[in-house]
Amino acid sequence: MKHSVKSLTAFVIVAFATFSVQAQKKSIKTDESQLVWKGYKVTGSHEGTIAIKSGSLTFEADKLVGGEFVVDMTTIGATDLEGDYKGQLDGHLKSDDFFGVEAHPTATLVFTKVKASGKNAYEVKGDLTIKGKTNPVDFKISIYGSKATAALKVDRTKYDVRYGSTSFFDDLKDKAIYDEFDLVADLQF
């Protein structure tokens, strides 16, 4: 009897320890979350939004350990323009010159490594796929309750987005568009 009580106690402790460190995936509330982009050119900048199609953050014991997102590239649009100018830029961004959304309607981000860097702060390494091309990215994310914010810089030329890039074209002068653009995510889960 004594031996079986010890065995049962050991089993309960192991089962509880295993249960308590299991990962918990929390879905992103896409209708309450926002992904903002900002691109820069010699003569200024443009900014806009892209809809998050789906996503989740994975936690173990309230610590971020992973995440994955799908972005609906067909929704990319400028928020700093109106009328015909907005329509022209939105159409150009969706064209093959930029993101080719007809052939590549989604982009993905999958966390590959997460490291705590302070209270509620993490350094993340991930794989970002745009236009069917996957490259590693590094960024920081902060978690507060059921909210998260992240910001990253993306080198568009690594994803075959070459339009207006001085890395590929000479004599662009004031028509040049910088290779890096910013993404800022405000997430609710």
N, C-alpha and C positions, 0 to 999 in steps of 0.2 A: 504494500500500500504506500509506504514511504517513498519507494522508488518511482511508483507511477505518479504520485503527486509532484515529485521533482521533474519528471519527464513532461507532465502536463504544464507545469509552470514554465519550464524552458521553452516549450512549444508556443505558449501564449506570448512570451516575451519576444521570441523570434518573429512570430506572426505580426505582432503589434509594430515591431521595429520595421519590418518589411512594408507593412501597410502605411506607416506614417511617412516614409520617404518616397512613396510612389509619386510620380509626376502628375500634376494637375494641369490640364490644358484649358485655358480660358479664352473663349471666342471673342473676337473684336466686334463691337457693335458698329457696323459699317455706316449706319445712318447717323451716328453721333460722333464719328471720327472724321478727321480731315487730313489730306495729304496735299501740301502746297509745294509748288516748284518755282524756282526763280532762275532765269537764264540771263546771261550778261553779254553785251556786245560793246564795241568801242564807243558807240554813241548813246548808251544807256542800258536799259534792262527791260525784261518783261516777266510777269509772274502770273500764275494761275493755279488751277487745282486739277487733280486726277482722283477718280473714285477708287476706293479700296473695295475690291470685289469680295474678298474673304481674308481672314487672318486669325491667328491665335498666338498667345504667349503661353509658354510652358513654365510652370513653377514647381519647385520641390522645397517643401518646408518654407514657403513664402519667399524663396529666393528664385530669381529669374534664371532659367537654365536653357531656354530655347524659344524659338518663334519661327513663324512662317507666314508669308503674305502673298496674295495674288492681287495685282493692280489691274483695273480695267482701262487699258490704254486708249480705248475708243472714246473715253470721256475727257481726254486731255483738252484743256481750254484755257484761254487767257482770261484773267479777271481785271486787268488794268486797261483794257480797250473796250470800245463799244462799236456797234454797227458794222459797217463794211470792213473796217480795220480788224475787228475781232474775228469776223468770219474768215478773212483772208489768212490771219495768223493761225487760227484753229485748224483750218484746212491744210495749211503748210506743215504744221506740226504732225498731223495725221498722215501726211504723204510719205512716200519713200525717201524724200530728201531728209526727213527726220526719223520718225518712229515706225513708219510703214504699218499702221494699225490694221489694215485689211489682212495682211499676211501674218501679223503678230499682234493679235488683239489683247494679249495679256503680258505682263512682266511679273517676275516672281523674286522674292527675297527669302532665303532660308538661312537662319542662324546656324553657324557651324561651331562656334565657341563663344561662351559667355563668361566673363570674369568680373566679379564685384570690384568696384573701384572706390567705393565710399558708401555712405548711408544712402540707400535708394538709387544708387548710380552704378552703371555697368558699362564695361567696354565689350563691344560685340564684334566678332568677325563673322562674315556671312558671304553667301554666294548670291549675287544679283544677276538675274537673267533679263536682258532686254534684246529684242529682235533676234531671239534664239541664241544669243551669245552670253556665256556665263563668265563672270570675273569676280574675284574676291573684293570685298569692301570692308572697311573698318569704320565704326561709328560709336557714338555714346548714346545711351538711353537712360532715362530717369523714370522711376516708377513711384507714384504717390497714390496710395489707396487703389482705386480702380481706374486710374489714369496713367498714361505713359506719354513721354515726349522723346522724340529722337530727331537728330539732324545729321545729314550726311552730304558729302560732296561726291558727285559722280562725274567721271571723265567720259563724256559721251562718245569720244572717238574709239574707245575700247569696245563699243557696241555697234560700230559701223554707222554712227551718226556723224557724217563728215561735212554736211552743208555749212559753208561759211567758215570753216576751220583753217586757221593759218598753218596748222600742222600738215595740211594737204594741198592748200591752194596759195599761190603767190599773188601779190598785188591786189589784195582785197581792200586795203586801206580802211575807210570808215564803214565798210560792209562786213568786217570781220566779226565773228561770234566766238566768244571764248569757249574753250573745250569743256570746262567744268561748269556744272549747274548744281544748284542746291535743292535738296528735298528736306522738308520739315514735316514730321508726322505728329499730330495730336490725336492720341488714341484713347478710346473708352472701351473697357471690357467688363 
